[in-house]
Amino acid sequence: RNFLDFLSRFREDVLESVRSDTEVIVASYDRSQLKQTGTGHFSPLAAYHSQSDKVLIMDVARFKYPPHWVTLSQLQQAMCTLDSSTKRPRGVNEYLMIFCCYDDINMTVKPCMM
């Protein structure tokens, strides 16, 4: 798939997840591509701003970086870098979409590679 196809599909999935009570996207990306220290990192995406085409990354290392906004294309670039240990792209053409199903007592999390 090409860059624009992935970006379009990714945008649709982001919109779906931020509108849902039961889905969240966890992105694998290279922090250095976002002008941050470090390299490989995972964090969930919490919101989307359509006018600026930005997503809110809820950084799991809050001691290092607070939640921050990046454009979808910046995040896509950060997802396209190669992981040095696997030699595979971090998240291009795939990312983790987690589906949560609630009942009276339990929450079940089902990972699904998209």
RAKA-V628167 format. One record per residue. N is the residue number from 1. RES is the residue in one small letter. PHI is phi in whole degrees, -180 to 180 (999 if undefined). OMEGA is omega in radians with two decimals (none if undefined). NEAR is the number of other C-alpha atoms within 8 Angstrom. Layout:
N&RES&PHI&OMEGA&NEAR + N&RES&PHI&OMEGA&NEAR
This chain:
1&r&999&3.14&5 + 2&n&-90&-3.06&5 + 3&f&-55&-3.09&6 + 4&l&-71&3.08&6 + 5&d&-62&3.14&8 + 6&f&-63&-3.11&11 + 7&l&-60&3.14&11 + 8&s&-65&3.13&8 + 9&r&-66&3.13&8 + 10&f&-62&3.12&8 + 11&r&-60&3.12&9 + 12&e&-61&3.14&8 + 13&d&-68&3.09&8 + 14&v&-63&3.11&11 + 15&l&-58&3.13&9 + 16&e&-62&-3.07&9 + 17&s&-70&-3.12&12 + 18&v&-75&3.08&13 + 19&r&-89&-3.02&6 + 20&s&-100&3.01&8 + 21&d&-88&-2.99&6 + 22&t&-122&-3.10&8 + 23&e&-131&3.03&12 + 24&v&-148&3.06&13 + 25&i&-101&3.02&12 + 26&v&-110&-3.09&12 + 27&a&-96&3.00&12 + 28&s&-104&-3.04&12 + 29&y&-149&3.13&15 + 30&d&-98&-3.10&14 + 31&r&-57&-3.07&13 + 32&s&-62&3.10&10 + 33&q&-70&3.12&9 + 34&l&-107&3.11&9 + 35&k&62&3.09&6 + 36&q&-117&3.09&7 + 37&t&-80&-3.13&6 + 38&g&96&3.13&7 + 39&t&-127&-3.03&8 + 40&g&-64&-3.07&10 + 41&h&-158&3.05&8 + 42&f&-120&3.03&10 + 43&s&-154&3.10&11 + 44&p&-79&3.08&12 + 45&l&-101&-2.98&14 + 46&a&-112&-3.08&10 + 47&a&-155&3.11&8 + 48&y&-136&3.09&11 + 49&h&-113&-2.99&8 + 50&s&-67&-3.10&6 + 51&q&-63&-3.14&4 + 52&s&-102&-3.09&6 + 53&d&55&-3.13&9 + 54&k&-116&3.04&11 + 55&v&-115&3.08&13 + 56&l&-97&3.09&12 + 57&i&-92&3.09&13 + 58&m&-92&-3.04&11 + 59&d&-56&-3.12&12 + 60&v&-77&3.07&7 + 61&a&-102&-3.03&7 + 62&r&-64&3.07&8 + 63&f&-67&-3.09&5 + 64&k&-101&-3.12&5 + 65&y&-140&3.06&8 + 66&p&-76&3.02&9 + 67&p&-53&-3.09&9 + 68&h&-148&-3.13&9 + 69&w&-97&3.01&8 + 70&v&-140&3.07&10 + 71&t&-71&3.10&10 + 72&l&-60&-3.13&11 + 73&s&-69&3.06&7 + 74&q&-64&3.13&10 + 75&l&-65&3.11&11 + 76&q&-61&3.10&10 + 77&q&-59&-3.14&9 + 78&a&-68&3.10&13 + 79&m&-82&-3.08&14 + 80&c&-86&-3.11&11 + 81&t&-69&3.13&10 + 82&l&-84&3.01&9 + 83&d&-73&-3.05&10 + 84&s&-66&-3.12&6 + 85&s&-86&-3.12&4 + 86&t&-100&-3.07&6 + 87&k&62&3.12&7 + 88&r&-118&3.08&7 + 89&p&-60&-3.08&10 + 90&r&-65&-3.05&13 + 91&g&-156&-3.12&11 + 92&v&-67&-3.11&10 + 93&n&68&3.03&7 + 94&e&-156&3.08&7 + 95&y&-158&-3.07&12 + 96&l&-90&3.03&11 + 97&m&-111&-3.08&12 + 98&i&-102&3.11&12 + 99&f&-109&3.14&12 + 100&c&-112&3.09&10 + 101&c&-116&-3.08&8 + 102&y&-103&2.93&8 + 103&d&-129&-3.08&6 + 104&d&-62&-3.01&4 + 105&i&-121&-2.94&5 + 106&n&-110&2.98&6 + 107&m&-119&3.12&8 + 108&t&-110&3.12&8 + 109&v&-109&-3.11&8 + 110&k&-120&3.10&7 + 111&p&-73&-3.13&8 + 112&c&-146&3.09&8 + 113&m&-77&-3.12&7 + 114&m&-98&none&7
